[in-house]
Amino acid sequence: MRGAKSAKWVAGAAIIALAATACGGGDGDKKESAGKGGNGGTFRLGITEPVSIDPVNAQESEGMLVARAIFTQLYDVATDGKLVPKLAESGTSEDGKTWTFKIKAGTKFTNGETVDAESFIRGWTRVAAKASASDVSYHMAGIKGYDDLKGGKTDKFAGLSAPDANTLKVELTEVDFEFDKKTAHAAFSPVPKVAGAGDNKKYNDAPIGNGPFKMEGSWEHNKSITLARNDDYGLNKAKLDKVEIKILNPANSSQLEYTGFQSGQFDFARMPTPQLSVAKAKYEPQGQWYAAEFSGINYLVVFNENKPLNNADARKAISYAIDREAIAKSVFQGMQKPATAFLPPSFADTYQAGVCTSCVKQDPAKAKELAKKGGLKPGTTINFGYNTGAGHEEWVQAVAAQLKEVLGLNVKLDGKPFKEALAAQQEKKANGLWRSAWTADYPTADNFLAPLLSTAGIGEDPSTGKAQGDNRGRYSNPEFDKLLDQARSEKDAAKRADLYKQAEKIALDEDQGVLPLWQRSQYRLVNTKKFSNFKMNFFEDPDLAEITLK
């Protein structure tokens, strides 16, 4: 999952800690009814405008937060990375190519339609259809018939069938012994008949789902989204009555969240990085400080096809010039950890500390040597893009200063609102660097390596040349792709892990396809005066269905 709210981290050469002046985590409306069995309450938070809240194209954490609240898939993922059955009573495959999922009977969409195998086929077909132009359809690329469906040659998904109402059969084009993990992604949600095509704006703005919450009204763009508890949910019902989501100005959203928490407007908030230490000192003693490590990576997209970073030497020069440790200590105040691999430490079977040699320690001499070999001369202009309003300004400026100091580069900063930033990365002419982050969609190394580094992950639209997939840097290496294919087809988990390790080494240590920066440490403020049972899920979002009013 491409990071938005889940990846709002910053750095800077200087920090000005702005002292908090308001009371934190107000009790809110104490007249609010608790409801039966401890249920009740309205949980309030702020986000920036999502790209989509409909599974057909939900992709960054803002939209995924909503999509996961109103839809339930075959599986969920626990914080330890283990698959948790939701609507799947079982998922089996003898050969890794044909999968059979038994679906829990008796659950419904909020409009009363039955959730069955056909509703899953409908949802998956809708995501992959050409008319949807979905940025997340590539998650289904391994299903038989995907190319014809995506290319508009058919409106049927050849690899999907329903032998009976509660059995979903999936045929893949190639063996993939980890396919069941992929179905935890929101794109694999079932949808009711009313969903129609992907460009159904009425449904896009007010999706009818089968999850623990339902939409209350429609998405008021750039204003708000309100969710209400789905009292007819077929699994464990949510405890909250409502979730009120205010859509904030992307230019200063992290600051607005923080001040909103202080004033009692929000029950959950991020903080601008310069204020982390002040916030921790104030709110940790009150039990309102939340910190956790997650399965993800903060990194720089490097546009591999276009000059000036269209060769490995130039890309490695940039990486060696960045002092990750200094930024982590002085700017993040010790609250971020430098990354020396692309896969996260939580994936213990595939984690390789130091596989990115250029990430281990800043080396100005090596950076200059490689820059010369790669044609990266002093005075060369490097475009450096980032999304505004998320607290990136300070650290982006710090990295720019290091690149200028070490390599004499002219770094041109290009800040855009997140939605515009994603669109800019898709352009074929994009060059230079772009701030990015990734949170695992499902617990496998394939979820990092395939979407972000495989040739298939580019997902180029032949009519526009835009990269519709998540490999925005357009890294491509046939040897790397081959290793991914071999890994998916390997039934033995240990051998499969070794193949993923080999692939990561090629992409990181040989080609420097991307530049890892920091691991995923997240810090939030939570109104524990009013709410209990708060936790952030595997996807780095609040687990809304578990929160309880005190």
C-alpha positions, 0 to 999 in steps of 0.5 A: 500500500502506497503510503500517505497518512501511514508514511508521513515522516520528516527530517530537517537540518534544524528543528524548532520544537513548537510547544503545545499550548492547548489541553490534549485529548479532550473528553469530547461530548460526555453526554454521548450514549454508551449503547448496549454492551459497552457499544457507542461513541463517535471516534473522530480523526482527520485525513487528506483527500483520498484517491478512492474509497471504493475497492476498485481503486483504493490505494493509499492509506487514506482510502484504504482506511475507509475501504477496509472499514466498509468491506470484508475480504476472504482474509485479514492479517494480524499484526504479527503477519499471520493470515486471519480467516474472515469470509474464507472458511478455507483456502486450499491448493494442491498445485499452487495453480488452482485455488479453492476458497470455501466462503462463509454462508449467511453474510450480507451487504448492507443493502440486503444482497447475499455475499457469495462466490458470485459477489467475489467474482463480480468485485474482482472482475470489476477491479481488473476491467479495462474501463476501471483503469484501476491502479491496483488491478495488478494484484490480480495479474496472476489470475487466468484471463487477466490480460484479456480482461484488462485489455478490453477483449472480454468482460469475463474473468476466465480464471474465476468460477463458482461451482456452487454458491459458497465456493470460489475457484481461482485458476492462475496462469502460473504457480503461486503458493502464496496467492491466498495471502494476496486476497487480504488486499481490499481490491479482492473485496466482494461487491453487490450488483449495484456496484456496476462498472468502475466509473459508477460515481454514485457507488464510488462515493458511497460504496455499499459494502459488507464490513463492520461499518457502512457509509452514512451519506456520501463522501463529501469531497475535501470535506468529510466522510462519516461511517456508521456501525453496520448492525447487520454485520455477519461477523464480530460487530464494531463497538463504535456508533460512528467514525467521523473523518474530517478531510484536511488541507493537504498543505498542513494536515499533520499540524491540523491533526495535532492541533485538533487533538490538542483542542479535543476536535480529534481522538487520533492524530499524527504530529509534525516531526519537529513536535514529536519530542514535545508531544511525547513528553506531554502525552506519554505520561497521560497514556495517550502516546502510541508507538509501534513498528510496522512491516513497511519501508520509507524510500526514494523512488528513482526514475530508472529510465530517464536521465540523469539517474538512468544508470546504477552508478548515478543511483548508487552515488545518490544513496552513498551521499545520504547520511541516514544515521545523522537524519535519524538522530538529529531530525527524527530525534532518534525516532526513526531507524535507518533502513539497509534493506528493502524488505522489513525486519518483521519478515524474518525469513527474508530480511537481509540487513545490509543488502543495500550496501550503499545504505549502510553508511554515508561515504562521500568519497564513494559517492563522488567516485560513482557520480563521476562514472555515472555522468552525474556532474556537479551542477546537475539538476535533480528533481526531487518530488514529495507530497505536501502537508504530511511533514516531509518538507524538513527532511526533504530539505535536509537530503537536498542539502546533503546532495548539494554538499557531497555531490554539488547537485542542484536539487529542485524540490517539487511539492504537490498534494498527495493525489497530484503527486501520485499522478506526477509519478505516473508520467513517462517523462518523470525523472529524478527522485520522489519521496515514497513509502510502502506498507505491506498489503499482505504478509509476503516479500512478493508484496514489496518486490513484485509491485514496486520493482517487477516489470509487470509492476510498471503497468504501463498504459499503452495509450498514454505511456503512464505507469498505472502500477506501483513501480513508478521508478520503472525499474526492470530486470529480466533476471529479477523477474525470473527469480520472482516467478521461481519463488512463487512456484516454489512450494518449500517455504525456505527455498522460496525465501532464498529466491526472494533474497536473491531477487532483492540483492539484484535490485538493491545491491547491483542495480540500486533500483530504489533507495531505502531510507528508514524503517517503519516506526509510527507515532500517534496520539490517541484519546484514551481518556474516552476510548479503550482497546485501541491498536493500529492494525497490520496496515498501519491504520486504527483498528476501528472495529475494535475501539470501545467507548469507556 
